[in-house]
Amino acid sequence: MANPKQVFRRNTEWWNHIERSLVTDLLINGKLKTTLERAKRIRSNAEKMITLAKKNTLSTRRQAAKFLRNIPSKNQNKDSLQYLFDVLGPKYATRNGGYTRIIKINNRAGDNAKMAIIKLV
């Protein structure tokens, strides 16, 4: 019998891949529509990336490059790492945490999954 406390039924590699992709999409686009569980799971990683961008040193750039996926940005024709450090870092320089907001929306029609919109404040 499966553990009732276990929310996610996938292996760790799959979740690491999904988290990296969702965090990168969130940082580039500013908002993301996904399931509530995924939104809660990527919130901490997104906030860690913005905190790294606020410090803006060589070591923080390398840490962020290790986590983020290299996806070109549609907004300013920059890649995700450059957009994070050049745009988002200075934008949140005076804010101490709480960079994301999760808004619950109606359940998905097909499988009745709880949905949410996670966006940058």
Backbone hydrogen bonds, N-H to C=O, Kabsch-Sander energy under -0.5 kcal/mol:
donor,donor_aa,acceptor,acceptor_aa,energy
6,Q,3,N,-1.1
7,V,5,K,-0.6
15,W,11,N,-1.7
16,N,12,T,-2.5
17,H,13,E,-2.1
18,I,14,W,-2.4
19,E,15,W,-2.8
20,R,16,N,-2.2
21,S,17,H,-2.2
22,L,18,I,-2.8
23,V,19,E,-2.6
24,T,20,R,-2.1
25,D,21,S,-2.3
26,L,22,L,-2.5
27,L,23,V,-2.4
28,I,24,T,-1.9
29,N,25,D,-2.7
30,G,26,L,-2.3
32,L,118,I,-2.1
34,T,32,L,-0.6
34,T,116,A,-2.5
36,L,114,K,-2.2
39,A,35,T,-2.3
40,K,36,L,-2.4
41,R,37,E,-1.8
42,I,38,R,-2.3
43,R,39,A,-1.1
44,S,40,K,-0.6
45,N,41,R,-0.5
46,A,42,I,-2.4
47,E,43,R,-2.1
48,K,44,S,-2.0
49,M,45,N,-2.0
50,I,46,A,-1.9
51,T,47,E,-2.1
52,L,48,K,-2.1
53,A,49,M,-2.0
54,K,50,I,-1.6
55,K,51,T,-1.1
56,N,52,L,-1.7
61,R,57,T,-2.1
62,R,58,L,-2.0
63,Q,59,S,-2.1
64,A,60,T,-2.3
65,A,61,R,-2.4
66,K,62,R,-1.5
67,F,63,Q,-1.0
67,F,64,A,-0.5
68,L,64,A,-3.1
71,I,69,R,-1.5
73,S,78,K,-4.0
77,N,73,S,-0.7
80,S,71,I,-1.0
83,Y,79,D,-2.4
84,L,80,S,-2.1
85,F,81,L,-2.1
86,D,82,Q,-2.5
87,V,83,Y,-2.0
88,L,83,Y,-1.7
89,G,84,L,-1.9
91,K,87,V,-1.4
92,Y,88,L,-1.9
93,A,90,P,-1.0
95,R,92,Y,-0.8
97,G,95,R,-1.0
101,R,119,K,-2.4
103,I,101,R,-0.5
103,I,117,I,-3.0
104,K,102,I,-0.5
105,I,115,M,-1.9
108,R,113,A,-2.6
112,N,108,R,-1.5
115,M,105,I,-0.6
116,A,34,T,-3.0
117,I,103,I,-2.9
118,I,32,L,-2.6
118,I,116,A,-0.5
119,K,101,R,-2.5
120,L,30,G,-2.7
121,V,99,Y,-3.1
